[in-house]
Amino acid sequence: MSNSRKLKWKSDFDKEVVIENFLKRGWTKCEKDDDDWNFYWATVFTTRNLFNPKSGIFNFYITGMRFNDGQIINHFPNHYELVRKDLMVKNLKRYKK
């Protein structure tokens, strides 16, 4: 990505350390209704709702929406399956079978 284009970010909650780092890098904050963002910092709750198979906004079959090129989010659906030790062990055991 070219250095001349500033990254745009969006967040669904105010986490001071995250916001300070975005601003220190010169990134621009998007408005709530703006869908032209590069990085979305979301809570786990929001991530679960974004990708909810029945109502999530990033469920392509329901809304027709997908991430654009260059858009990323800090969590992915079911990320807790990897980051919690008990669930990671369960999944590793299932994988070995």
C-alpha positions as CSV (number, residue, x, y, z in Angstrom):
1,M,0.0,0.0,0.0
2,S,1.3,3.4,-0.8
3,N,2.4,5.7,2.0
4,S,0.4,8.6,0.5
5,R,-2.9,6.9,1.3
6,K,-3.9,7.1,4.9
7,L,-5.6,4.0,6.4
8,K,-9.1,4.4,7.8
9,W,-10.2,2.6,10.9
10,K,-13.5,2.0,12.7
11,S,-14.3,0.7,16.1
12,D,-17.4,-0.3,18.0
13,F,-16.0,0.6,21.4
14,D,-13.4,3.1,22.8
15,K,-10.3,1.3,23.9
16,E,-7.8,4.2,24.7
17,V,-4.6,2.2,23.9
18,V,-5.9,1.1,20.5
19,I,-7.2,4.5,19.5
20,E,-4.0,6.2,20.6
21,N,-2.0,3.8,18.4
22,F,-4.2,4.4,15.4
23,L,-3.9,8.1,15.8
24,K,-0.1,8.0,16.4
25,R,0.2,6.2,13.0
26,G,-1.8,9.0,11.3
27,W,-4.8,6.7,10.5
28,T,-8.2,8.4,10.0
29,K,-11.3,7.4,12.1
30,C,-14.4,6.6,10.0
31,E,-17.9,7.7,11.0
32,K,-20.4,5.1,12.2
33,D,-22.2,4.9,8.9
34,D,-19.1,4.9,6.8
35,D,-18.3,1.6,5.2
36,D,-15.0,2.8,3.6
37,W,-12.6,1.5,6.3
38,N,-9.4,-0.6,6.2
39,F,-9.3,-1.9,9.8
40,Y,-12.3,-2.6,12.1
41,W,-11.5,-3.1,15.8
42,A,-14.4,-5.0,17.2
43,T,-15.4,-6.6,20.4
44,V,-15.9,-10.4,20.5
45,F,-19.7,-9.8,20.9
46,T,-19.7,-7.7,17.7
47,T,-17.7,-10.2,15.8
48,R,-20.1,-13.0,16.7
49,N,-23.0,-10.8,15.6
50,L,-21.3,-9.7,12.4
51,F,-20.8,-13.2,11.2
52,N,-24.0,-14.7,12.7
53,P,-25.3,-17.3,10.2
54,K,-28.9,-16.0,10.7
55,S,-28.5,-12.3,10.9
56,G,-24.8,-11.2,10.5
57,I,-24.0,-8.4,8.2
58,F,-21.0,-10.3,6.7
59,N,-23.1,-13.3,5.9
60,F,-22.9,-13.1,2.1
61,Y,-26.0,-15.3,1.5
62,I,-28.2,-13.0,3.6
63,T,-26.9,-9.5,3.0
64,G,-24.7,-9.9,-0.1
65,M,-21.9,-8.0,1.7
66,R,-18.3,-9.2,1.9
67,F,-15.1,-7.6,3.1
68,N,-13.6,-5.4,0.4
69,D,-10.0,-5.8,-0.6
70,G,-7.8,-4.3,2.1
71,Q,-10.4,-4.6,4.9
72,I,-9.5,-6.6,8.0
73,I,-11.0,-7.1,11.4
74,N,-9.2,-8.0,14.7
75,H,-11.2,-11.1,15.4
76,F,-12.7,-13.9,13.2
77,P,-15.7,-16.1,13.9
78,N,-15.0,-18.7,16.6
79,H,-11.5,-17.3,17.3
80,Y,-12.0,-18.4,20.9
81,E,-11.7,-22.0,19.7
82,L,-8.0,-21.3,19.2
83,V,-7.2,-18.9,22.0
84,R,-8.7,-20.7,24.9
85,K,-6.5,-23.6,26.1
86,D,-9.4,-26.0,26.8
87,L,-11.0,-25.5,23.4
88,M,-7.7,-25.6,21.6
89,V,-6.9,-28.9,23.2
90,K,-10.3,-30.2,22.3
91,N,-9.8,-29.2,18.6
92,L,-6.3,-30.6,18.5
93,K,-7.5,-33.9,19.8
94,R,-10.3,-33.9,17.2
95,Y,-7.8,-33.1,14.4
96,K,-5.6,-36.0,15.4
97,K,-8.4,-38.5,15.0
